[in-house]
């Protein structure tokens, strides 16, 4: 673990993309046309006529007033568009790196932007900020449209981008934008006015009456008043969070109403936070600036500083939005959007507030994705894509990064060739990992941002994944590099993401742990993190979100302290034992409910219930006490048990009736869980095999076959029931005397996969020093071992792996299928048979 440092020491200025520069210069005159391109693909294997569809590619044509350019082929439409724009810029002689404005140029553009915002033309534009001006003009006697500078800062994206070019630290200090806006307004004394010590701006001259009338008439008729629910978050930790009602009249400005609740006369000193949740959301925090808030109005543009508030920090509110909030605040979802000029609003309830709170940690995000706040837990391991329920680890990690204003996580997948991974797994006493190349490339085709060496991925490899997380200023925060090998890229990426999430859960539970424990925790999850940067970007924003579930399992009495997992006297299980019991790896389906119960079970309040809830046993996908109880049940049985209360935030986030839940929490109470085990699905055979055999039996069979095939010195081989070609693929990895190999299978889908794998290896063998040069052709046949096929009569060897389901002895079937008489050198072991022809019948 590192305690400091960064990957990129210098803070880089934001750069414009080629498409953005084309838009700046040509606007609507630039026309992009994207078309799908069909690339010719070779047949998967010389002996099999199955159509093979190549990847979907796109080409973009960019038409400008004087010329048209066409891009190359790309997997993503946006890449094709950017490529076309880049070609156009090169043709125009524009250097992308030198075309970005300097800080001085950005400052001049900022002043021009503020001037345009207060013009008559802008008032009639379809823009969220112009809707704020129109709302301000509805005030009685306000013809100058006085609005808070914070509204201009949050509504105008162009203005924000210019401020970031002037001073990149704006990203981490959003209030700096206010300083630049007020400075720009001070540079336009002939147009706008701002009072000293105030954070609002208005036009020096009133808007013309005809402009006001035409602009306001664009908005549809609104009701006499709008009523919406918001949340009042007091600064004092002793005071409770409570709902408030915002009543906005048709002639009023909603920010004036919010300002009055905050103790202000109007909206002029209201400050507004970033959005909370999705970027398109209008959920924000509103708080009051001090009566006299001195901004940094010095002439030093690059070194502007945020002036300290001097007031108390609101820890509850700050943890929600990731920026410092001072004094009392209001959480509301209201504002103007690009979708229309009418005001948008929706209620923010206490339950939604607590759900926002628990979503600040990874386990909370997972709980919400499963709608099982009091039962689900973020699993400890990623087993299979099929058995995973809820949001996937990679999605949760990306969501976590967005919440804390970090860059999207970077995944770097390393591909290890089959032979190398086998040797490595043996040296580490781990199961060998290999699978068909088609399955391994499945994730890369769906997630093109993962960086993989295409040559190695084609050959059939195992994978590892490294995850890195950066701050917006491009400082490296943490990295995770597990040395575990996986069969699929998807498993490697998801498992690495889960390691990071598990470490985050453990670390954020106890941010003040000792350095020794900190190092130990980092080693367990293969984490290297930079402590100072991590505290600055993440821990600082997480003042009150400690929503880890209490793992105490109680009995019938609510005041139990010990964790009791095996003593049945503490658990009431009812119903006949059906004999169908869960085991690790089983997929369980349960019906459960969770209720608040007062001491003595005098009163009960239902919090959460799900009729069909699935989870995998043994992965930590539910709270420990629930899994401990279910492990003692069989299908059809029901159980009831009690636990101590988890953190209050979890209870209130799950509560269906918040008022009743709050009333219960004022007296001693506990949680009652009622469960019915509905179904148990045993894990697939391949997973059971992998757990019981090392290497798996399927791998042992292939190795047995290859070992004895080398002894026969034959030149041709046919594999009956070849499936996706596991044996034929392995024969290309070892030196043998074989020149021709063939496969027979009844499944077209399996033959298609085998064709792709074999074709890839035969094509790539010339690029690698592989021991398969003696094999000149691979042929696949659509057929069955039970049907005669004259094309198979001249093969020296015949193999049949895992075909025990056939009704007749394999010797009898082969004598019918290929008229082959077998000699005593044939081999058979563990459902694997190799036959040697010495004379045709």
N, C-alpha and C positions, 0 to 999 in steps of 0.2 A: 504494500500500500504506500502510495505517495502522499505527502502532506502539502504539496504545493506544486506550482508549475502550470504551464499551458502549452498546448500544441502550437498555437498561433499567438505570438506575443503582441504583435501590432494589431490594433483594431482597424478592420478594413471598412472602407466606405461602401455603401450599397451601390451595386452596379445595375445599369439598365440592360435588359435583354435586347437582342437584335429586333425582335418583334415590337418591343416598346419604343425603340428609336424610330422604326419605320412609322409607327402610329403618330409619334410626335411630329414627324416631318410631312406625312401625307394624309393622316386622319382617315376619313371614310373613302378617300381615293385609292387606298390600298385594298385590293380584293384577294382573299385567300380561297383557293379551291382545293380540297383534299379528296383524293380518290384512293380506293383500295387497289392494291397491286397483287396479282397472282404470280408467284415465283414458280418456275418449273421445278418439279422434284423428281428425283430418280426413284425407280421402283425399289421397294424395301429389300428384296432378295431375288436372285436370278431365277429361282424355280417357282416363284409365287406371284401370281398376277393380282395383287391387291392394290387398289388405288391408295396412294399416300398423300394426304393433304399437308401442305407446308404451312409455316406460320403466317399469320395475317400481317401484311405489311401495308404501309401508306406512303403516298407520294403527294407533295403539295406544289401547286402552281400559284405563284404570287404575281398578280397583275398590277403594275404601276402605270402612271400616265404615259411614260415614255418607253417602257419595255416590260417584258415578262420573263420571269425566271422559274425554273423547275428544280425541286430538290431531289435528292436521292431517295431510296426506300428505307423506311424506319418502322420499328415495331409500334411506336406511339405517334399519334396524330400531332401532338404538340411538338415533338422533336422534328417532324417533317416541316412544320410551319416555321420553327426557329431556324432550321437549316435554309429554307427558302429566303427568309429575311436576311440571314447572314450573307448569302450569295448576292442578294440585292445591294447590301451595304458595300460589299467588296467592289461591285460593279460601279457604284456611285463614288468610290474612292474614300469611303468613310471608315476610319479606324475606330473599332468598337471601344478599345481601351482609352483612347484619348478624347472620345466624344462626351464622356460624363462631365457634367458641370463642376467647376471648382466651388469652394465654399463661398467665395465672393459672388460668383455667378448665381449660385443658388439663393443667396441673400437678396440679390436684385429681383430674381424671379419671385421670391417670397413677398416682397413689397408689392410687386405687380399683382400677385394673386390676391392679397388683402384688398387692394384697390378694386379689383374686379368683383370680389365678393360683395362689396358695398355699392355696386353700380345698379342702375335701373334694370339692365339686361339680366343680371343674375337673379333678381327677385322673381322673374317670371320663369326661370329655369326649373326643370324637374330634378331637384337636388334636395336631400334631407335638410341641409342648412338653410335653403331658401324657405322651407316650410317653417323653420324656427322663426325667421324674420317675419313671415306672414302672421304667425301666432302672436308675436310681440306687437305687431301693428294693430291687433284687435283690442289691445288695452285702451282704456279710455284716455284720450289725450296723448297717446304715444304715436307720433308720426315719424320718429327717427329710428325706430326698431332697435332698442337697446337690448343686447343679448350678452350673456356671459362669455368671456373669452374661452372658457372651457368647452362651450358648445362648438365654437369654431374649431378648436383643437381636435375634438373627437369625430366631427362630421366630415371634415375635408381631408381625404386621403392624400391628395397632391401636396397640400400644405405640410402634412406630417412627413412625407418623403423628403421634401426640401429641407426640413429641419434636421432630418437624419444625415443629410449630406453635409450640412453646416457643422453639425456636432453629433457624431454617432452615439454618444452616451445618452442621447434622448431616449433610446430604446429602453434603458434601465431606469431613466428618470423622466417619466412622462410629463411632469409639471414644468420641465424646461421649455416645452412647447409654448406655454403661456408667456414666458419671458420673450421669446422670439416674436410671438404675435403682437404683444404690447409694444415691443420696440418698433415693429413694422408700422403699427398704427401711429406711433409717435412721429414717424417719418412722413406721414400723410396728413399734416394739420389742416390742409385745405379741404379734406374730404371727411375724415372721421375724428371723433373726440373720445377721450377716456379721462376720467377723473383720477387725480392722484390718490393712491391707496385703494382704488377700486379695481375689480377684475372684469369689468364690462366695457363694451365698445358700442358706439352708436354713430349714426351719420350726423355730420355737422349741420347740413341742411335737410329739412324734411323731404320725404319721398313725395313726388307730385301726386295729387289726388287721383288722377286717371290711372297712374301706374299701380297705386294701392288697390283701387277698385277692380281693375282687370286681373290683378294677381290673386286677390282673395277670392274672386268669383271662380277661379279655377278649382278650388276645393269644393267638394260636395257638401251639401247641407248636413250639419251635424246636430245631434240631439242637444237639448238645452244643457245637459251636463253628462260627463263621463265619470263613471265610478269604477275604480279598480283597487285591488288589495295589494299592499306593499308590506315590507317588514321593517320595523324600527329596531335598529341594532345600537343599544346604548354603549357608550365608551366604557362605563364602569362594569367590571366583571361581576359585581354583586347584583346588578340589575338584569332582569330577564328580557330576552328578545320577545317582541310582541308584534302582532299585526296592526297596521293602520290603514285607514281608508283614504284614498285620494279622490276628492270631488273636484273635477275640472269643468267649469262652465264653458259654454260655446264661445264666450267673449273673453275667456281667460287664457293664460299661458301656464301649462302644467308645471314648469319650473318655478313659477311664482308660488304655487301651492306647496311644492316640496320645500322651497325656501322658508315658507312660513312655519311648516312643521319643525324645521330645524332651528327656529327662533330668529329668522331673518325677515326683513320687511318685504323683500322680493327676491328675484333670481340672480341679482347682480353679483353676489358673492358665493354662489353655489359652485362647487367643484364636482367634476364627474370622473368616475374611474373608467378603466378599460372595460370591455365587455367581459362577462363571466360566462364561461361555457363556449359554445360555438361562436365563430367570428361573426356570423350573421345574426346573432342574438342581440336583443336590445336590453338584456338584463344587465344593469349597472348599479354601482353604489354612488349615492349622492351625499356629499358632506359640505360643511361650511368652512370657508376660509376665515382666518382671523379678521377682526374689524379693520386692521391696517396691515395688509400683507405686502411688504416691500419686495418687489421683484428685482432681479439682477439686471439693471438697465445699462450696464457698462458697455463700452464700445468694443470690448474684446469678444468677438462672436464665438471663437473656437473654445473659449474657456469659461463660458457662462456657467454659473453654479445655481443649484436649488437653494433658496433661502430657507433655513429651518423654520418649521411652524412655531415651535415653542409651546404647543399644546400637547395634551395627552394622546398617545397612540391608541387607536382602537384595534386591539389584537384580533377580536372576532371578525371584524370586517376586513382587516388586512389579509387574513389568511384565505379569504374567499377569492380575492382578485389578484393577489400577488404584488400589490403595491401598497405603500404606506397610506393608511386612512387615519385621519385625526378627528377626535371628537365624535359626537353621535352621528350616525349615518342612517340612510334609508336605502333598502334594497328594493328596486322596482324594475319591472319589465315594461317600459313605456318609451315612446319616442317616435321619430319620423324616419321612414325608410325610403329606399329607392323604388319600392313597389308602387307607391302612390303618395299623394300629398296629404292624405288624411292621417290622423294620429293612430299609431298602433299601440295596443295595450293588452296585457293578459295578467291575470292574478298571480301573485307570488305568495304561496301559503307557507305556514310554518313547516309543514312536512317537506315542501320543496327546498326550503332553506336548510333543513337538516340533511337532506339528500345531497345538496351541493357540498355540505361540510364533509360528509363521509367519502364523497367522490375525490377528495384531495389525496387519498392514499390508494395504492393499487388494489388492495383487497376490497376497498369500498366500491371501486369501479366494477370489479367482478361481481360482488354481491348485487349491485343494482342491475347488471346485465342479466342476472338470473332471476331477478325479482324475489330473492330469497335472502333478505338482509340478516335474519336471525338464524339461518340454517347453513347457508353456503359459506365456504372459505376458498380463497385462491389455492388451487391444488399445488402440491409440492413438486409433482413431476408431470411431464407431458408424455403420455403414452401413445395414443393414436388420435388422428384427426377425427375419427368417427366417435370415439368415446368422450372427447372433450365437449363439454357443454358450456354455453355462455360465450362471452367475448374471448377471442384468442389472445395469448400472451403478447404477440406483436402489436395487436390493436390496442391493448391496454397500455403498453409502454408508449406507443405513439400518443395516446390520449393524455397520459401523464406528462409527457414533454410539452404538449400544447398548453396544458393547464398552467405549467410553470414558465411559460414563455421561453422554452428551450428549442433548439433546432430539432428537426426530426431525427430519430436515432439512425445511426449508420451501421449497416450490416455488411460484413465482409465474410463471404463463404469461401472456405478453402476446400479444394477437391483433391482427394488422395486416391491414386490408382488402386485398382483391386488388389494387386499383389502386394503393394506397399502397405495398404491398410491391413491385409491379413497378417503380415509379419509384425506390424505394430500392435495389432490386437493380441497376438500371441505373446509378445513381449510384455504386455500390460495385463495378461491373464484376463482379457475381455473377449466376449463372443465376437467372432468375425462378422463383418457387416458387408454385405454385398447384395445388390438387387438390380433388376433390369434397368438399363439406361433410360428407358421410357419413363419408368416410375420416378427415377431420380431427377429427371428434367421437368417433372410435372410442376413442381413449385416455381422453378425459374420461369416457366412459360406464363404462369399466373402473376408473378411478382418480378417484373423486369428490372427493378431497381437493385436486386441482389447481384453482387459482382462475383461471377464465377468464371474460371478459365474454361472456355468452351471445349477445348481439346480434351481436357481431362474429364469433363462431364460426359462427353460422348462415350468414353471408354468403359463406363461402368465403374463408379468410384464410391467411396464413403466420404462423409463430409463433416467438417467442423465449422463453427461460426463464431466470429468475434463481433461484439457490439460496442459501439462508442457513442457517447452522448456529449454534445457540445452546448455551451451557452450561446445566446444570440451574438455575443461579441466574439464567438468562435474559440473561446477557451475550452479546453477539454475538461469535462467534469468527472467522468468515470469511464472505465472500459472493463469489459468482461470477456475473457478468452478461455472458455472451457476446453479441455483436451479430450473430451469424449467424442467418439466417432459415431456417426448416424448413417443409416441407409439412405435417407432422403434429405434433400435440402430443406424441405419444410420442417422436418423434425429438428434439424440442427438450428434453424432460425428460431423456431418457437421455444425450444428448450433453453437456448441462450437468453432469449427475452425473459423467460420465466425465472431464470437465475437472477437476473437484474431485479425483477419485480419482487422476488422473495427477499433479496438483500434489502431493498428499499423498505419493505414492510417491517423487517426486523430492526433496521437502523432507525426508522422514523418513530418506532415505538419507544426507543430510549436514545435520544440524540445526545445525551450527556453521559454516555457510557465511558468507561475507562479506556485509555489508549490500548491497553493489552487486550481487552475484550473486543475493541474495534478492529484490531489486526486479526484476531481470531475469526471474527465474523466475516471479514473480507476474504480470508483464506478459504473458508468453507464454501463460499459462493464464487471463487475465482475472480474477485473484484479488485481492481486497482482504482482508487479514487483520489481526487485532489481536494483535500478537506476544506481549505479556506473558500475555494470557489463553490463547492457543494453547499456549504453553510450559507454563503451569500445568495445563491440562486434558488435553493430549495428549502433548507431548514428555516431560514428567516421568514419564509412565507407560510410556515406551518406552525403557527403559534398554539393553536387549540385543537388540532385534528389528531387526537390520539384515540382512534376508534378501534382498537384491537379487541377481539372478543375474549371475554373471560372464559377460561377453559375449565372452570370448576363444575363438576357433576355432583349434584346433590341427590338426596333421597326424598322421602315423603315430607320431611321437615324442611322448610325453606332456609334454615340457618346452618346448613352443613358447610364445612370448609374443605374437607379432603376430596381428592379426585378418586371416585370409586367406579371402576370399570368392570370388575368381574364379580362383585358381590350382588347376587340376584335379589337380595332382600331390599335393596334400594330401588329396584325397578319392578314395576308391575306389568308383567307380560301375560296376555290372555290369548286363548285360542289353542287349537290342536296342532301339535308339531307335525308338519307335512313332510319333513325330511329334506325339503329344498332350502338349503341354507347358503348364505353368501360366503364368498371367500375373496381373497385379494385378487383383483383383476376382474371380478364380476361387475356387470352393469346392473345396478339396482334401480327399481322404480318404487317410490313410496308415496303415500298420501300423509300429509302432516299438517298440524296446526300448532301455533304458539300463542299462549295467552298470558296476560298478567294476572297473577293470583295473589290476593292478600293473605296474610298469615291466618292459618286455620281454614283456608279455602272458603271464606265467607262470601267473597266477591270475585268475579272473573271478567276480564276484558280481552276479547280476541284482538290480536295484533297482526297475525300473518297466517295464511293458510294456502296450500297448493294441493290440488287433487292428484296430480301426477308429476312427481319431481324425480329426475334421473341423475345418478351420479355413479362414478366408478369407485369401487371399494378399494381401500388401501392407498389412495393417492392424496388424502388430506383434503378432498373436495367439499367436505362438510365439517362442522365443528366437531371436535374430538368426542365429546360426550354423546352426540347423536350416533356417530359411527360405532362407538363402543356398545351402545344399546342394540343397534341393528345387527351387529355381529352375533348376538345371542338369540336372534329371532329366526323363524322360518317363514316361508311364503304363506300369507293368510293370517298370520298372527298380528296382534296389536300390542302396543306398549305405551306406558305413560311414565314420565319421569320429570324431575324438577332440577332447575339450575339457578344459581345466583344471578342477579341482574348483570348484564353486560353494560358498557358505557351508555349513559343516558341518550347520547346522540343516536345510537343504533336503534334504541327502543322507539324514539320519537320519529325517526325516519321511516320505520316500519308501520307505525300506528295508523289504523284506519280512522279512528276518532281521536284527534289529538287532545281535545279538551278532557275526555275521559281518561286518557293515558296519563296526562299531567296530574289529574286528581289522584289516580292510583299511586303515582310516584311520591306523593306527599306522606304515604304511610308505608310501613314495612311490607314488602312484597317480593315475589320471585317469579320466574318464568316456568310455565307448565308446557311440556312438549307431549303431544299425542301423535303416535305414528302407527301406520298400517303398512306392512311390507307386502306390496302388490305383486312384484315379479323379480326374478333373479335370472339374468342372462349370463351364462358362463363365457369366459373369454375365448376368442377364436383359437383354433388348434395351433396356428403358427405361433401365437404368443405363449400358449402353454408350453409348446415345444421349446421355445427359446428360453423360457424360465427353467425348464427341467433338464435340458441338454445343452452342453457347451462343447463344441459348436452345436447348433441345431441339427436334428436328424436329417433334414433335407440337405444340409451342407455335408454331413457325413456320408450320405448316399452318393452325392456327386463326387466327392473325393475318392470314395471306394471304387466307383466306376472308372474314373480317370486313371487311377493307379493300375488297375488290371488291364485297361485298354492299351496302355503303353507296353504291356508284356506280350500282347498278341502280334505285334508288328504288322497289323492289317493296314490296307490302303483305303478302305471305304467303310462307312458305318451309317446305320440308320437307327434313329431313336424313336420308338413307338410311344405315343402319348407325350410328345416333347413339350407340350404346354408353351410357355413363353420362352423356351430355349435355354433353360438354365444349364443343362449338361452341354449342349452344343456351344454355348458361350464360353464355358469353362475349358473346353477342348482347344479354343483359340488362345488360351493363356499358357498352355504347356506344350513342350516339344514332343510330338508324336510322329509316327510314320504315315498318318492319315493324309490323304489327298482330297477326298470327297466326303462330306458329311451331309446327312439328310435328316429331316424330321417329319413325323406324321402325327397329325392331331385332328380331332373332329371339330375343334372350336376355331372358327374364323378369327375371333377376337384374339385368342392366344397366338395364332399363327401370325397375325398382323404385328403383335408386339415382338415376337421372335424375329420377324423379318427386319424390323428396324434395328434391333440390337445386333444381329449378325452382319447386316449390311454396313452399319457404322464401324464395326471392328475390322471387317475386311477392307474397307476403304482407308481406315486410319493406320493399318499395319505398316504401310510404307513409310509413315512419318515417325514411327517409333521402333525401337529395336525389340520387337515382340517375337516370341517363339512360335508364331503361327504361319510362317511363310510356306510350309509344306502343304497346307490346306489351300487348294486352289478354288474350290467352289463349295457353296452351301445351298442345298435345295430343300424346299419345304413342300409337303404334299397334304392336301385336304383329304383325309381318309381315316380309316379305323383299322385296328389290329385284327378285327373280326372279318374284314373283307379282303378278298384276293386282289393283289395289285402286281401285275407282271413287271412293272418298272422297278420293283424292289428286290427282284430275284438274285441279282448279281452282287449284292453287298456282302462284304466279308463278315462284318459284325452287326449284331442287332442288340439293342439295349432296351430295357423296359423298367423304368423307375416309378415306384408308387402307383402300381396298377393292380393292387390286390382286390379291387372291386370287381374284376373280371370273373365271370362264372366258371370258365374252363381253365385248365392249366395252360400256362403261357406256351409251353412246348407244343401242345396240341394246336393252339391258335396259330403259331408261327408256321407249323407245317402246312396249315391250310392257306395262310395268307401269302407266304413267299416260297412255298415248297422247299423249305430248308431242313436238311438233316443235320442234327447237332452232334458234336463230338464231346468227349469227356473232359475237354478243357473249359467248358462253360462254367461260369461262376454265379453264385447266388448268395446274397446276404441281406437280411433285414429289408425285405420288400424291394430289393434291387437285383436285377438279373441281367447277365451278359451272355449272349449266345454266339458261338463260333461255328460258321458253316464250313463243312469239309466236303460236302457233295450235294448237288441239287438232286431232288427226286425226279 
